[in-house]
Amino acid sequence: MPIARAQFATRCESCEHRTLRLFCNLTPDALAAFGAIGTSASFPRGATLFREGDPGSAIHVLCSGQVKLSCTSPAGKVMILKIAGPGDLLGLSAVVGGQPYEVTAESLEPVEVRHIGRADFLAFLAEYGEASMHAAQTMQTEYRSAFLDARLLALSSSASGRLAHVLLRWADGVTCGKEALRFNMALTHEELGSMANLSRETVTRLLGRFQKEKLLAIRGVKVEILAPEKLRELAEA
């Protein structure tokens, strides 16, 4: 359950992430209209924003914090697909397509989320062509990212490359284009392994190796990527 709820007004105009995220980077008129719809809510760690299979009734704009997106097989196996960060639109394709949510969204830390009902969001897209274009570009970017992830997991024989790819994608997503690639490791090694198709033991070993080689630094839950280019070389090998 949300721990606070309030009407949004001009928060979008002062958001530090806005210009670094595709959809929210709107012209002043469109941004003002976007800021006038929806409500905000603050959720604690471990809250479920929506579940896989639920009706796609609202867009969820992640304003702060991290959210885990996962899906479940018929046998009950859970696969973590992505860690969403500030500026991400959760449930976009389901709402635009009038379909159920494809994933479950769960907060990994306290988060602030903006909810916009499907009817209001579609009316906003119909009125502002640039927003419609941004929505289409956002879905295309998400599709391409999912395709690249699937190709890497299916074709890469390098465990270090798969883990490097997951860490880079996570850092890029939550740092919103900032130069310093720092984030909170809000997953267990087993959960991180599910994203990279690796065992928990392999993840632990590789993280130790990456630290020894000065590719990243881990202090508690704080992770900083020190050598992103070298990690990219591993990911692309």
Helices and strands as residue ranges (DSSP letters): E 4-7, H 11-14, G 18-20, H 28-35, E 39-43, E 48-50, E 58-64, E 67-72, E 78-84, E 89-90, H 92-97, E 104-107, E 111-117, H 118-127, H 129-155, H 159-175, E 182-184, H 189-196, H 200-212, E 216-219, E 222-225, H 228-236
